[in-house]
């Protein structure tokens, strides 16, 4: 971090100013002129919160994708299908048992098993053949998409939010000041906050596991030099299977989250595949902190964009990707 | 000039150029290539309007878009998923600059002004996208071009000022000149055939021209080419520009064919279809994309009937495509052509025939 500031003083200043502006916009009571210029603070705050929580969802999808790529150089363009499969499994379990938590567990387990099968049956047979892997996973995503369309039809499904999470919570953030001098506070759906907290916990746990444990050390060593690691006697194929299971399982969990926030339908697989592609391109392939940063940036850009410049919202996301590629082709937080 | 005469004239020109440079044209390597060429030329005599346009016209257009991908992937080693996007962009530009039912969007230019404009803009778009994509390699290129394609799709969906949102632009005018309505079945068939042949031979020619050879050198070993004094990135970007022109031509034909264009025609799934078409046919030679396109169009048109006939759900067309694609990718990295060659070589003593462009697609 301090090295970055030393090397790029101008960029650090720009980033610092942008973050400071965002923080000020969130916490300050807006002066009258500002409200007239860009609309009510409540709209802005909602967009920011939606953006950050959407970023949490993107992080869950993209972290699995980037983890698999980072360690095994496996390009899994069927990752979006794993997301959608997780969503459908979660929907099925939650409607059958009525338990939201059970939906997460089932989605994780089922999708992780599918991921392990993919690793053993497909990726292990074509190690190091990037393009072939890409094409096989594209083919698989077409097959999966059609099988899911067959099983679930073209309808929209929504995972039921559990009763204890329905309704808004009041946040200690002022949206406006009434003429009587009484402050109006922001109301925000509890479920989105809880899910966002969950993805932060998962992200931190992954970071700790990768950086502070022996298994994490093995995984990181595998990223850097797989052959030497295998030569030291580590059962690298087992590590690969476990990482693949974890990455796929995360996509499955994300599917349940997406089904709760938004909805599940054919086409969502492509949407989330693309979102995770953009997120990891921006953040840096193979980097978990990069996925987190990229997810928040893309989530915020999407939501703020759709509020303030609705026509060009999607282009903003794209422009960010172009800008990052132009200035730092390896992504914001990639090491290489 | 009547159509038949024109077609014959073209056949003569093709034959002459083929005779002048026998080694350069793979069409002369195979006797059956002449049979296919002759069959394509007399097609209007034996096929009805449905087959002419729905099967062969669509095949030629789709094949030409896939040809632009084949050029990039086979000779340049760059797998671009935005070729359909470029074609769709050219189509949109024809609709925007030309005449269409949406009078408040279309500028109403005549076709001979709108079409070159669309092509120039498409090449510009393809070159810019390429300039972005060449900063990365391999799988990253796929992802970035896929992201560009997706961004364009969502943009057309949301933008009402230029692209008319998700309804798209309808009743696009088609050209009339030399007293011919070029959207009539036979005229349009020959037009697509001419454009496809032009692109096919242009790509073949380029693959043997210094530019194409340098591009293949860049594909095989960029560092060596850079050390030899070639500007690696400039060659790659130029390849994107050429591919954009090919894709743009096909895109113009596409919009004339359907007389309308909407975001659905540039959707992400369609972009991936182009990759499937090129890979199934064989991505190492220009004829591959057309073979792939033919298989794809036949499947798309008749799979429903076929599936119903064998007692399955007719809607499982994409499942069939996906499984077929998987099978091809698993067993042959060179698509149908590769399968054919393996079958032909069977029983013969093993000869190692280095194929131009048969590298790097494992």
HADDOCK unambig.tbl for C-alpha pairs under 7 A between the chains (distance, minus, plus):
assign (segid A and resid 129 and name CA) (segid B and resid 362 and name CA) 5.94 0.50 0.50
assign (segid A and resid 130 and name CA) (segid B and resid 139 and name CA) 6.55 0.50 0.50
assign (segid A and resid 131 and name CA) (segid B and resid 139 and name CA) 6.74 0.50 0.50
assign (segid A and resid 131 and name CA) (segid B and resid 361 and name CA) 6.53 0.50 0.50
assign (segid A and resid 131 and name CA) (segid B and resid 362 and name CA) 6.89 0.50 0.50
assign (segid A and resid 132 and name CA) (segid B and resid 362 and name CA) 5.87 0.50 0.50
assign (segid A and resid 136 and name CA) (segid B and resid 326 and name CA) 5.90 0.50 0.50
assign (segid A and resid 136 and name CA) (segid B and resid 329 and name CA) 6.50 0.50 0.50
assign (segid A and resid 139 and name CA) (segid B and resid 322 and name CA) 5.04 0.50 0.50
assign (segid A and resid 139 and name CA) (segid B and resid 325 and name CA) 6.06 0.50 0.50
assign (segid A and resid 139 and name CA) (segid B and resid 326 and name CA) 5.40 0.50 0.50
assign (segid A and resid 140 and name CA) (segid B and resid 322 and name CA) 6.88 0.50 0.50
assign (segid A and resid 142 and name CA) (segid B and resid 318 and name CA) 6.94 0.50 0.50
assign (segid A and resid 142 and name CA) (segid B and resid 319 and name CA) 6.88 0.50 0.50
assign (segid A and resid 142 and name CA) (segid B and resid 322 and name CA) 5.41 0.50 0.50
assign (segid A and resid 143 and name CA) (segid B and resid 319 and name CA) 5.12 0.50 0.50
assign (segid A and resid 143 and name CA) (segid B and resid 322 and name CA) 5.21 0.50 0.50
assign (segid A and resid 143 and name CA) (segid B and resid 323 and name CA) 6.63 0.50 0.50
assign (segid A and resid 146 and name CA) (segid B and resid 318 and name CA) 6.39 0.50 0.50
assign (segid A and resid 146 and name CA) (segid B and resid 319 and name CA) 5.65 0.50 0.50
assign (segid A and resid 274 and name CA) (segid B and resid 147 and name CA) 6.51 0.50 0.50
assign (segid A and resid 277 and name CA) (segid B and resid 143 and name CA) 6.58 0.50 0.50
assign (segid A and resid 278 and name CA) (segid B and resid 147 and name CA) 6.97 0.50 0.50
assign (segid A and resid 311 and name CA) (segid B and resid 158 and name CA) 5.56 0.50 0.50
assign (segid A and resid 311 and name CA) (segid B and resid 159 and name CA) 5.71 0.50 0.50
assign (segid A and resid 314 and name CA) (segid B and resid 151 and name CA) 6.50 0.50 0.50
assign (segid A and resid 314 and name CA) (segid B and resid 154 and name CA) 6.62 0.50 0.50
assign (segid A and resid 314 and name CA) (segid B and resid 155 and name CA) 6.53 0.50 0.50
assign (segid A and resid 315 and name CA) (segid B and resid 151 and name CA) 6.46 0.50 0.50
assign (segid A and resid 315 and name CA) (segid B and resid 155 and name CA) 6.75 0.50 0.50
assign (segid A and resid 318 and name CA) (segid B and resid 151 and name CA) 6.38 0.50 0.50
assign (segid A and resid 329 and name CA) (segid B and resid 135 and name CA) 6.84 0.50 0.50
